[in-house]
Amino acid sequence: MFHALADATRRDILVRTLEGEHNVSTLARRYPMSFAAVQKHVAVLEGAGLVSKQRKGREQIVSGNVETMRKANRLLAQLETVWQGRIDRIGEVLADEHNGGKNP
Amino acid sequence: MTVTTVHKDPEALTMTITAELDATVERAWQLWADPRQLERWWGPPTYPATFVDHDLAPGALVTYFMTGPDGDKSHGWWQVVAVEPPRRLEIKDGFADDSGTPNDEMPTMTMVATLTERDGGGTLMAIETLFPSLEAMEKLVSMGMEEGITAAVGQIAGILTE
């Protein structure tokens, strides 16, 4: 279920739009799915703040948000630090037990 | 107790961290199921967690607070979404107000812990954390980090006064 979010199409759309602007129709032609489905993926990325959409005449232009990606990466790196600490402490809890459970 | 893999997926706002534990799956489950054990690792030493209500039953609300170096408390909660002892725990994790009541205005994250036997002994513990939006991730991680940073600053202060 969560892996649905890591959908390969979405990732591909993001990578392309980080490299430069794309309009939704040309983007849609790249994938073996309906225009509506591609639009839905774009909407999810837009909701996460990873891309922004702009209307130019009759076209919808999508561009990737580099700042947002950087921020997401930075936050995940911080989260990793939190979990590294937790896993270190779990190691200590289990090791204490092996050593006769000196700690309560 | 080695972190074996970290998979960060900024597009999907998820991170999965996997660690090898020198324990059986049943023993590793106790790290979550026994609140006194959980308290020993959930918060950093200078920001320890105290679990108040703790019952890993589907739908149950687990409440906890973390106490900072100045005695300041920040309250949090988990809601048990799904639980399959001793292998899988899925929770929603959020912030609470000072009375421990969940704050609905604050975002929540989802966390899934999966424990599996490792070939050759021990347990593989995978923790997947998922955020609903970048904004939510920013709030949750920065508030979580505040504790970590306070802890680090506390340790530095300790070193300087020695």
Interface residues (C-beta under 8 A of the other chain):
Chain A: F2 L5 A6 R10 R11 L14 L45 G47 A48 G49 L50 T68 M69 K71 A72 N73 L75 L76 A77 Q78 L79 E80 T81 V82 W83 Q84 G85 R86 I87 D88 R89 I90 G91 E92 V93 L94 A95 H98 N103 P104
Chain B: M1 V3 V6 K8 D9 P10 E11 A12 L13 T14 M15 I17 A19 L21 D22 A23 R27 L31 R36 Q37 R40 W41 W42 P44 T110 V112 I127 E128 T129 L130 S133 L134 E135 M137 E138 V141 S142 G144 M145 G148
